Amino acid sequence: MTLVDSNILFDPFTDDPRWAGWSANQLDRLALAGGLAINDVIYSELSVRFETVDAVDEALSYARVELLQMPRGALFLAGKAYRRYRSSGGTRTGVLSDFFIGAHAAAAQLPLLTRDPTRYRSYFPSIRLITP
């Protein structure tokens, strides 16, 4: 099972001219190699682009993505990583979701498919990242 960052799912959903092909190929390959998953945070990020819950669920079904609940250990780890980020001068704006995603991948020992590896590498070095 591979955890999929929202940016990877947005690429084919929006037919991004630069990334849709790469992301779609990775989704197909990894779906066959063990399955794809998102968590509640990623689901929330995706919902921004859809009008209804049914539309999100349909898109995820088409992409063969399973919704996993985040374990409490991942929630705790996210808070600790975010605290390290803030104490080292990190800004507050728009980053907490990345810590939830990275902590989930780390706690569940899932690889993470993403196009934004920098923060994950810095705060969750144990994660196996799949990036362009």
PyMOL commands that set and color helices and strands:
alter all, ss='L'
color gray80, all
select helices_A, chain A and resi 6-14+20-33+40-47+53-62+72-87+96-108+117-123
alter helices_A, ss='H'
color red, helices_A
select strands_A, chain A and resi 2-4+36-38+65-67+112-113+129-130
alter strands_A, ss='S'
color yellow, strands_A
deselect
rebuild
show_as cartoon
